[in-house]
């Protein structure tokens, strides 16, 4: 409504010109019709479904698609019927309205996230499956409260005669009989809004089918949670074969055009950022030289794509003999896994603390990106000693170039555990996309200015 009203005022003003009253009245009615059609279009594209509100990009995609299709229809109808629609009116209404809708959805999402962090506006969930699968699903949902699912109870279908009522993942177990009626009784006991069927469920397909019918009649959602972890939505495709929904998982490849596109974006963006930040880098270089004795740049051997070694550049934020003193501080390590971290590292200089807090020490890595040894977005560049301690699955981090920023940078930085850092890096490797890189770069700006988790 604001976008349409604003477009009307910009195009025609608040006062009618002499002789233009009929045209103004026609556009006033058009504005009412357009706002109404826009509202209906957003509903037709299911942009208000509860399952997409609060998390993920699907909500924004549907808002954008509904808006673009609506104005596409308007353009086609205007062309076919030869209606002379004011271009300035449409040219203001579409971009302003679309941006306004996306911003308003984002603001509402922030409010919804705050409510869900307090345990409100959540869908209560009954978890159905084997004990280990239920425990894994419950832990995953607990880490992602913004998704809006609150596990309240568990049900472990089994043909075994002995039944253990012991809690699973802190959830009460309401039964084990593998029939739809017993499961429905359990749903009534915990007053669940949805049922999540996880891996390891021992139910006959016909029983699961009948359960789906009964849940639909009671307006209770049925959610299938397969044993696929850290797989992004674009990689999952569903195909119906003989009534069976087969899930296809494609393999992300960084070859051909995608590799060229990523490298081209790295060169262009890093080149622009080098030009913009060069005066700042000169000032920081002078401050580092004045603050403590030693070189301005710190060059360290790191491991790149497919294990290729390279020299990573950073502004020096520690004393000159920092690496020699590392063995003396080994017992004070606050990190986990193979990473060494100290919140109050005595080797860090006064200026270095400020550089690290706002990631200014990493600006010279733009030259690594421009030269090709790093990418703007990717896994954290590891040390050779870290790579030697890698387990088999962790080595998949080396399938892509290390990044100046990445999921680890926008998700907590040094506050992350080793396991979380590995999980995020592997998720990036498994689900790489140019759109994902863009989102990470935008989130990096907020993470850097926030300064949280950097030491």
KOLTORTI-486570 format. One line per field, with one value per residue (C-alpha): residue number from 1; residue in three letters; x, y, z. Coordinates in nm, 3 decimals, padded with zeros to 5 digits, m for minus. Example, Ala and Ser with C-alpha at 12.3 -4.5 7.8 and 13.67 -1.06 7.14 Angstrom:
REM KOLTORTI-486570
resi = (1  2) .
resn = (ALA  SER) .
px = (01.230  01.367) .
py = (m00.450  m00.106) .
pz = (00.780  00.714) .
//
This chain:
REM KOLTORTI-486570
resi = (1  2  3  4  5  6  7  8  9  10  11  12  13  14  15  16  17  18  19  20  21  22  23  24  25  26  27  28  29  30  31  32  33  34  35  36  37  38  39  40  41  42  43  44  45  46  47  48  49  50  51  52  53  54  55  56  57  58  59  60  61  62  63  64  65  66  67  68  69  70  71  72  73  74  75  76  77  78  79  80  81  82  83  84  85  86  87  88  89  90  91  92  93  94  95  96  97  98  99  100  101  102  103  104  105  106  107  108  109  110  111  112  113  114  115  116  117  118  119  120  121  122  123  124  125  126  127  128  129  130  131  132  133  134  135  136  137  138  139  140  141  142  143  144  145  146  147  148  149  150  151  152  153  154  155  156  157  158  159  160  161  162  163  164  165  166  167  168  169  170  171  172  173  174  175  176  177  178  179  180  181  182  183  184  185  186  187  188  189  190  191  192  193  194  195  196  197  198  199  200  201  202  203  204  205  206  207  208  209  210  211  212  213  214  215  216  217  218  219  220  221  222  223  224  225  226  227  228  229  230  231  232  233  234  235  236  237  238  239  240  241  242  243  244  245  246  247  248  249  250  251  252  253  254  255  256  257  258  259  260  261  262  263  264  265  266  267  268  269  270  271  272  273  274  275  276  277  278  279  280  281  282  283  284  285  286  287  288  289  290  291  292  293  294  295  296  297  298  299  300  301  302  303  304  305  306  307  308  309  310  311  312  313  314  315  316  317  318  319  320  321  322  323  324  325  326  327  328  329  330  331  332  333  334  335  336  337  338  339  340  341  342  343  344  345  346  347  348  349  350  351  352  353  354  355  356  357  358  359  360  361  362  363  364  365  366  367  368  369  370  371  372  373  374  375  376  377  378  379  380  381  382  383  384  385  386  387  388  389  390  391  392  393  394  395  396  397  398  399  400  401  402  403  404  405  406  407  408  409  410  411  412  413  414  415  416  417  418  419  420  421  422  423  424  425  426  427  428  429  430  431  432  433  434  435  436  437  438  439  440  441  442  443  444  445  446  447  448  449  450  451  452  453  454  455) .
resn = (UNK  UNK  UNK  UNK  UNK  UNK  UNK  UNK  UNK  UNK  UNK  UNK  UNK  UNK  UNK  UNK  UNK  UNK  UNK  UNK  UNK  UNK  UNK  UNK  UNK  UNK  UNK  UNK  UNK  UNK  UNK  UNK  UNK  UNK  UNK  UNK  UNK  UNK  UNK  UNK  UNK  UNK  UNK  UNK  UNK  UNK  UNK  UNK  UNK  UNK  UNK  UNK  UNK  UNK  UNK  UNK  UNK  UNK  UNK  UNK  UNK  UNK  UNK  UNK  UNK  UNK  UNK  UNK  UNK  UNK  UNK  UNK  UNK  UNK  UNK  UNK  UNK  UNK  UNK  UNK  UNK  UNK  UNK  UNK  UNK  UNK  UNK  UNK  UNK  UNK  UNK  UNK  UNK  UNK  UNK  UNK  UNK  UNK  UNK  UNK  UNK  UNK  UNK  UNK  UNK  UNK  UNK  UNK  UNK  UNK  UNK  UNK  UNK  UNK  UNK  UNK  UNK  UNK  UNK  UNK  UNK  UNK  UNK  UNK  UNK  UNK  UNK  UNK  UNK  UNK  UNK  UNK  UNK  UNK  UNK  UNK  UNK  UNK  UNK  UNK  UNK  UNK  UNK  UNK  UNK  UNK  UNK  UNK  UNK  UNK  UNK  UNK  UNK  UNK  UNK  UNK  UNK  UNK  UNK  UNK  UNK  UNK  UNK  UNK  UNK  UNK  UNK  UNK  UNK  UNK  UNK  UNK  UNK  UNK  UNK  UNK  UNK  UNK  UNK  UNK  UNK  UNK  UNK  UNK  UNK  UNK  UNK  UNK  UNK  UNK  UNK  UNK  UNK  UNK  UNK  UNK  UNK  UNK  UNK  UNK  UNK  UNK  UNK  UNK  UNK  UNK  UNK  UNK  UNK  UNK  UNK  UNK  UNK  UNK  UNK  UNK  UNK  UNK  UNK  UNK  UNK  UNK  UNK  UNK  UNK  UNK  UNK  UNK  UNK  UNK  UNK  UNK  UNK  UNK  UNK  UNK  UNK  UNK  UNK  UNK  UNK  UNK  UNK  UNK  UNK  UNK  UNK  UNK  UNK  UNK  UNK  UNK  UNK  UNK  UNK  UNK  UNK  UNK  UNK  UNK  UNK  UNK  UNK  UNK  UNK  UNK  UNK  UNK  UNK  UNK  UNK  UNK  UNK  UNK  UNK  UNK  UNK  UNK  UNK  UNK  UNK  UNK  UNK  UNK  UNK  UNK  UNK  UNK  UNK  UNK  UNK  UNK  UNK  UNK  UNK  UNK  UNK  UNK  UNK  UNK  UNK  UNK  UNK  UNK  UNK  UNK  UNK  UNK  UNK  UNK  UNK  UNK  UNK  UNK  UNK  UNK  UNK  UNK  UNK  UNK  UNK  UNK  UNK  UNK  UNK  UNK  UNK  UNK  UNK  UNK  UNK  UNK  UNK  UNK  UNK  UNK  UNK  UNK  UNK  UNK  UNK  UNK  UNK  UNK  UNK  UNK  UNK  UNK  UNK  UNK  UNK  UNK  UNK  UNK  UNK  UNK  UNK  UNK  UNK  UNK  UNK  UNK  UNK  UNK  UNK  UNK  UNK  UNK  UNK  UNK  UNK  UNK  UNK  UNK  UNK  UNK  UNK  UNK  UNK  UNK  UNK  UNK  UNK  UNK  UNK  UNK  UNK  UNK  UNK  UNK  UNK  UNK  UNK  UNK  UNK  UNK  UNK  UNK  UNK  UNK  UNK  UNK  UNK  UNK  UNK  UNK  UNK  UNK  UNK  UNK  UNK  UNK  UNK  UNK  UNK  UNK  UNK  UNK  UNK  UNK  UNK  UNK  UNK  UNK  UNK  UNK  UNK  UNK  UNK  UNK  UNK  UNK  UNK  UNK  UNK  UNK  UNK  UNK  UNK  UNK  UNK  UNK  UNK  UNK  UNK  UNK  UNK  UNK  UNK  UNK  UNK  UNK  UNK  UNK  UNK) .
px = (00.000  00.284  00.464  00.154  00.053  00.408  00.421  00.090  00.214  00.552  00.386  00.075  00.135  m00.117  m00.304  m00.480  m00.393  m00.683  m00.854  m00.673  m00.929  m01.059  m00.709  m00.619  m00.938  m00.863  m00.513  m00.650  m00.876  m00.583  m00.375  m00.639  m00.667  m00.288  m00.242  m00.520  m00.379  m00.031  m00.167  m00.350  m00.044  00.170  m00.089  m00.109  00.268  00.235  00.472  00.297  00.323  00.433  00.695  00.895  00.859  01.155  01.443  01.594  01.574  01.255  01.030  01.223  01.229  00.850  00.795  01.020  00.867  00.510  00.595  00.778  00.507  00.238  00.410  00.489  00.117  00.049  00.304  00.154  m00.204  m00.105  00.065  m00.213  m00.497  m00.288  m00.337  m00.108  00.013  00.229  00.582  00.690  00.407  00.502  00.874  00.840  00.583  00.773  01.124  01.003  00.734  00.964  01.241  00.986  00.832  01.170  01.275  00.946  00.973  01.328  01.217  00.933  01.180  01.406  01.111  01.011  01.366  01.370  01.040  01.163  01.482  01.251  01.059  00.756  00.595  00.723  00.563  00.566  00.712  00.681  00.995  00.935  01.223  01.514  01.678  02.004  01.823  01.590  01.887  02.062  01.746  01.670  02.025  02.006  01.674  01.805  02.090  01.843  01.565  01.505  01.348  01.057  01.045  01.038  01.073  00.839  00.835  00.968  00.810  01.028  00.832  00.963  00.841  01.038  00.833  01.042  00.984  01.214  01.038  01.375  01.402  01.583  01.781  01.595  01.257  00.991  00.928  00.552  00.542  00.681  00.387  00.427  00.066  m00.096  m00.352  m00.088  00.110  m00.202  m00.267  00.086  00.031  m00.277  m00.081  00.188  m00.045  00.202  00.150  00.367  00.529  00.885  00.966  01.343  01.576  01.554  01.176  01.035  00.700  00.542  00.494  00.118  00.112  00.302  00.056  m00.244  m00.071  m00.032  m00.403  m00.501  m00.259  m00.396  m00.751  m00.637  m00.444  m00.116  00.195  00.397  00.769  01.012  01.367  01.600  01.949  02.106  02.306  02.455  02.296  02.163  01.820  01.935  02.115  01.800  01.554  01.244  01.126  00.803  00.849  00.557  00.418  00.752  00.918  01.280  01.527  01.816  02.122  02.339  02.713  02.837  03.115  03.340  03.437  03.414  03.199  03.149  03.522  03.574  03.288  03.424  03.779  03.653  03.448  03.752  03.977  03.725  03.613  03.960  04.096  03.825  03.875  04.253  04.204  03.951  04.144  04.496  04.504  04.388  04.655  04.923  04.807  04.800  05.148  05.282  05.103  05.239  05.593  05.554  05.377  05.639  05.970  05.959  05.831  05.495  05.373  05.359  05.412  05.308  05.301  04.945  04.792  04.569  04.356  04.443  04.725  04.925  05.137  05.136  05.250  04.961  04.999  04.875  04.951  05.174  04.963  05.211  05.563  05.843  05.924  05.559  05.600  05.908  05.710  05.416  05.553  05.565  05.190  05.076  04.927  04.715  04.542  04.171  04.096  03.984  04.100  04.419  04.365  04.559  04.356  04.397  04.165  04.448  04.748  05.052  05.219  04.958  05.064  04.844  04.762  04.729  04.427  04.242  04.350  04.228  03.897  03.793  03.986  04.202  04.509  04.364  04.349  04.678  04.513  04.334  04.664  04.655  04.305  04.409  04.709  04.496  04.623  04.307  03.944  03.727  03.501  03.608  03.724  03.971  04.331  04.495  04.851  05.061  05.066  04.686  04.659  04.887  04.643  04.335  04.109  03.998  03.670  03.830  04.063  03.762  03.821  04.113  03.892  03.837  04.056  04.078  03.892  03.947  03.606  03.365  03.093  03.337  03.391  03.021  02.921  03.135  03.502  03.727  03.427  03.357  03.468  03.690  03.399  03.173  03.449  03.499  03.124  03.080  03.378  03.258  02.908  03.054  03.254  02.948  02.706  02.913  02.731  02.791  02.471  02.594  02.926  02.740  02.533  02.848  03.018  02.718  02.710  03.085  03.034  02.807  03.041  03.347  03.183  03.040  03.390  03.251  03.466  03.783  04.099) .
py = (00.000  00.239  00.160  00.208  00.527  00.661  00.583  00.766  01.077  01.080  01.049  01.268  01.475  01.558  01.823  01.756  01.962  02.133  01.886  01.582  01.487  01.188  01.048  01.093  00.915  00.628  00.587  00.611  00.313  00.141  00.190  00.024  m00.264  m00.299  m00.309  m00.568  m00.778  m00.759  m00.885  m01.172  m01.256  m01.292  m01.533  m01.726  m01.777  m01.912  m01.650  m01.660  m02.034  m02.099  m02.354  m02.093  m01.802  m01.724  m01.906  m01.969  m01.773  m01.935  m01.666  m01.388  m01.581  m01.619  m01.251  m01.150  m01.403  m01.298  m00.930  m00.980  m01.206  m00.951  m00.668  m00.902  m00.969  m00.595  m00.534  m00.809  m00.691  m00.330  m00.440  m00.670  m00.427  m00.123  00.046  00.346  00.286  00.562  00.420  00.644  00.506  00.141  00.224  00.354  00.106  m00.214  m00.146  00.050  m00.204  m00.504  m00.354  m00.246  m00.593  m00.760  m00.518  m00.560  m00.939  m00.915  m00.695  m00.933  m01.222  m01.051  m01.015  m01.376  m01.496  m01.313  m01.475  m01.821  m01.775  m01.725  m02.042  m01.864  m01.890  m02.248  m02.559  m02.841  m03.154  m03.526  m03.706  m04.050  m04.291  m04.479  m04.348  m04.240  m04.070  m03.890  m03.771  m03.635  m03.461  m03.310  m03.174  m03.024  m02.853  m02.723  m02.550  m02.394  m02.247  m01.983  m02.258  m02.266  m02.634  m02.735  m03.111  m03.200  m03.581  m03.892  m04.211  m04.513  m04.766  m05.118  m05.478  m05.570  m05.676  m05.493  m05.119  m04.872  m04.549  m04.383  m04.034  m03.992  m03.668  m03.535  m03.602  m03.829  m04.147  m04.192  m04.540  m04.796  m04.985  m04.970  m04.883  m04.556  m04.546  m04.568  m04.288  m04.073  m04.131  m04.015  m03.704  m03.624  m03.670  m03.416  m03.190  m03.181  m02.951  m03.167  m03.512  m03.555  m03.903  m03.958  m04.235  m04.574  m04.571  m04.926  m04.868  m05.051  m04.818  m04.880  m04.780  m04.461  m04.391  m04.430  m04.211  m03.940  m03.954  m03.925  m03.636  m03.448  m03.492  m03.344  m03.056  m03.184  m03.153  m03.458  m03.394  m03.646  m03.607  m03.836  m03.920  m03.655  m03.398  m03.066  m03.084  m02.755  m02.736  m02.668  m03.004  m03.200  m03.296  m03.511  m03.752  m03.952  m04.315  m04.557  m04.342  m04.326  m03.988  m04.056  m03.797  m03.721  m03.548  m03.382  m03.337  m02.976  m02.925  m02.625  m02.678  m02.505  m02.194  m02.200  m02.207  m01.919  m01.720  m01.763  m01.670  m01.369  m01.244  m01.291  m01.086  m00.805  m00.772  m00.806  m00.552  m00.301  m00.363  m00.321  00.018  00.132  00.010  00.102  00.438  00.257  m00.009  00.262  00.421  00.083  00.004  00.325  00.257  m00.099  00.026  00.286  00.053  m00.223  m00.322  m00.572  m00.610  m00.468  m00.785  m01.133  m01.409  m01.758  m02.088  m02.219  m02.505  m02.422  m02.610  m02.981  m02.941  m02.681  m02.468  m02.087  m01.785  m01.603  m01.229  m01.052  m00.733  m00.823  m00.822  m01.007  m00.961  m01.074  m01.397  m01.502  m01.844  m01.925  m01.854  m02.072  m02.384  m02.193  m02.121  m02.466  m02.547  m02.230  m02.321  m02.225  m02.366  m02.716  m02.973  m02.871  m02.494  m02.282  m01.991  m01.757  m01.470  m01.287  m01.394  m01.207  m01.218  m00.982  m00.616  m00.326  m00.228  m00.593  m00.638  m00.367  m00.506  m00.853  m00.736  m00.577  m00.821  m00.536  m00.759  m00.969  m00.688  m00.793  m01.126  m00.939  m00.966  m01.345  m01.347  m01.133  m01.359  m01.673  m01.863  m01.775  m01.690  m01.422  m01.693  m02.041  m02.257  m02.116  m02.144  m02.415  m02.446  m02.743  m02.879  m02.871  m03.056  m03.332  m03.388  m03.392  m03.695  m03.837  m03.644  m03.315  m03.327  m03.243  m02.883  m02.882  m02.942  m02.567  m02.261  m02.124  m01.800  m01.454  m01.506  m01.797  m01.955  m01.980  m01.602  m01.512  m01.777  m01.693  m01.693  m01.791  m01.866  m02.176  m02.518  m02.722  m02.951  m02.659  m02.501  m02.826  m02.875  m02.527  m02.563  m02.902  m02.763  m02.491  m02.742  m02.964  m02.683  m02.416  m02.163  m01.808  m01.693  m01.848  m01.663  m01.334  m01.396  m01.481  m01.160  m00.954  m01.130  m01.071  m00.695  m00.732  m00.985  m00.762  m00.448  m00.648  m00.767  m01.068  m01.381  m01.215  m01.246) .
pz = (00.000  00.086  m00.241  m00.456  m00.274  m00.302  m00.674  m00.724  m00.538  m00.719  m01.059  m01.018  m00.702  m00.431  m00.629  m00.957  m01.261  m01.446  m01.678  m01.538  m01.272  m01.471  m01.527  m01.159  m01.052  m01.289  m01.146  m00.791  m00.866  m01.038  m00.725  m00.508  m00.755  m00.776  m00.399  m00.370  m00.654  m00.497  m00.165  m00.338  m00.548  m00.236  m00.100  m00.428  m00.416  m00.057  00.079  00.419  00.486  00.844  00.736  00.542  00.784  01.006  00.836  00.495  00.172  00.037  00.186  00.013  m00.315  m00.312  m00.231  m00.520  m00.761  m00.679  m00.728  m01.058  m01.198  m01.106  m01.287  m01.573  m01.609  m01.597  m01.874  m02.093  m02.040  m02.111  m02.434  m02.555  m02.477  m02.577  m02.242  m02.204  m01.847  m01.698  m01.694  m01.408  m01.195  m01.254  m01.244  m00.888  m00.754  m00.841  m00.703  m00.400  m00.320  m00.363  m00.150  00.111  00.125  00.166  00.440  00.625  00.605  00.739  01.031  01.116  01.097  01.353  01.590  01.529  01.596  01.930  02.024  01.926  02.128  02.426  02.338  02.191  01.845  01.812  01.664  01.919  01.763  01.833  01.712  01.563  01.499  01.650  01.971  01.803  01.515  01.757  01.963  01.653  01.524  01.865  01.895  01.545  01.617  01.947  01.761  01.517  01.731  01.460  01.247  01.492  01.594  01.961  02.031  02.319  02.316  02.143  02.013  01.928  01.718  01.767  01.743  02.054  02.355  02.614  02.624  02.798  02.904  02.970  02.815  02.482  02.444  02.747  02.585  02.740  02.539  02.499  02.347  02.107  01.949  01.565  01.480  01.375  01.656  01.932  01.768  01.743  02.113  02.191  01.977  02.184  02.508  02.416  02.211  01.920  01.621  01.394  01.374  01.249  01.117  01.143  01.030  01.196  01.223  01.224  01.061  00.769  00.468  00.481  00.849  00.769  00.489  00.719  00.977  00.714  00.635  01.001  01.060  00.758  00.894  01.227  01.060  01.204  00.988  00.887  00.843  00.698  00.831  00.631  00.753  00.529  00.722  00.610  00.264  00.125  m00.037  m00.397  m00.400  m00.313  m00.586  m00.547  m00.817  m00.802  m00.908  m00.866  m00.586  m00.404  m00.347  m00.438  m00.315  m00.549  m00.402  m00.664  m00.619  m00.619  m00.873  m00.914  m01.273  m01.608  m01.606  m01.229  m01.164  m01.410  m01.254  m00.902  m01.007  m01.205  m00.910  m00.681  m00.912  m00.965  m00.603  m00.452  m00.700  m00.608  m00.235  m00.267  m00.435  m00.174  00.132  00.015  00.205  00.521  00.473  00.446  00.772  00.948  00.820  00.977  01.308  01.324  01.266  01.544  01.788  01.812  01.649  01.364  01.008  00.901  00.733  00.882  00.627  00.728  00.544  00.493  00.296  00.000  m00.250  m00.285  m00.030  m00.225  00.012  m00.011  00.191  00.355  00.422  00.733  00.916  01.210  01.527  01.755  01.878  01.645  01.833  01.872  01.706  01.916  02.235  02.131  02.306  02.637  02.613  02.502  02.845  02.833  02.508  02.519  02.178  02.090  01.841  01.661  01.694  01.944  02.084  02.383  02.463  02.644  02.440  02.580  02.237  02.085  02.069  02.184  01.827  01.735  01.962  01.777  01.439  01.531  01.678  01.349  01.123  00.989  01.017  00.733  00.475  00.304  00.224  m00.054  m00.243  m00.188  m00.336  m00.633  m00.698  m00.686  m00.380  m00.185  m00.256  m00.100  00.045  00.151  00.443  00.694  00.560  00.777  00.901  00.778  01.136  01.144  00.813  00.942  01.230  01.002  01.003  00.668  00.637  00.747  00.445  00.226  00.335  00.090  m00.215  m00.256  m00.208  00.146  00.197  00.338  00.498  00.526  00.732  01.024  01.007  01.017  01.273  01.574  01.460  01.752  01.977  01.767  01.880  01.650  01.567  01.472  01.263  01.072  01.028  00.880  00.646  00.522  00.474  00.254  00.048  00.001  m00.087  m00.264  m00.484  m00.607  m00.437  m00.112  m00.147  m00.187  00.127  00.327  00.208  00.321  00.658  00.696  00.711  01.015  01.181  01.135  01.274  01.563  01.658  01.844  01.866  01.736  01.950) .
//
